[in-house]
């Protein structure tokens, strides 16, 4: 396959979720509403906007894919990497921010 057809085997790109047509339509509607509010009063818009983000916080530093890369000769076997079990666990952290900075941070167990 590789030599004759010049094909490579690749992994599919991971996406967080598939959006339905209704979900996409709602996102457009909310974006249009926010844009209309901004155009009506740009000075106060950012002062009243609150955003939220969440992330997993690990009790250890997992090695990244880049950190685990190794050089290998074409004839040598591929290096093996075993999955490390997190013994200490992790927590979900949610952060709420406005134009001034962090409003509140919540850790979920």
N, C-alpha and C positions, 0 to 999 in steps of 0.2 A: 504494500500500500504506500509506504513512504517513498521507496525508490522509484516505482513506476508511475504512481499517480501524484506524488509529491504531497501526500496528506499527512497531517500530524494529528495525534490524539490529544484532545484538550478537554478540560473540565468545563461544565456549564457555569456561567456566571450566576452567583447567588444574589437574589433580590429579596428584600424583607417580606414582601407579600404581594399577591396579585390583587389589584384593585378592580372592583366591579364598575360597571358604567355609572351606577348611582353614586358610588364613592367618588369617582372622578368628577362627576357633575357637581357634587356638594363642595368639593375642594375649589372648583372654579367659582362657584357662587360665593363662598366665604372670602376668597381672594378679591373678588370684585367689590364686596361690601367693605373690606378693609381699605382697599384703594380709594373708594368713595369717601370714607371717613377721613383718610389722610388728606385728600385733595380739598375737603371742606375746611379742615383746620390742622395744617401740618405742624404748627408749633406745639399744640397740646397732644397730638396723636401719640408720639413716642413716650411722653410722660405717663400716659394712661395704659400703655401696652405692657402686658405681663406675659412672659414666655416660661415654658417648663421643659426641662430635659431630664432624662433618667439614664443611668448607667450602672453596670455591675461593678462593685468595688471588691476585689479579691483580697484575701488575707495573706496573699503571697504574690510575688511578681512572676507571672507566667512568661516563659521564653517566647519571643516572637518568632515568626517564620524566618525573618531575615537573620535574626541572631543564631538560629540553628542551621543556617546554610553552611555547606562544606564544599571544598574543592575535591573532585574525584577524577581519576583517570578513566577514560572511556571503557577500558577493559576491567576495571575494578567493580565489585558489587556495590549496589546502592546502599547508602548508610541507612540504618534502622533507627527509628525514633519511637520510643514507647510513650504512650499517653501517661501523663503524670496525674495522679489523683490528688485533688486538693483536699488535704486533711483538715485545714482550718476553716474552709467554707468561704462564702461570699455574701454580700448584702446588696440590695438594690438601693441606690441613692437617687433621690429626686431633688432637683434644684430649681427654684423659682426666681426669676430675675426681672427687673424693670430697667429703665434708663439709668437709674442711680447705681445699680449693682444687684447683689444677691439679696432677696427678700427673705427667703426661708429655704432650709435644706432639711429633708426628711430621709432617715435611714429605715428601710424596712428589713425585718429579719427574715 
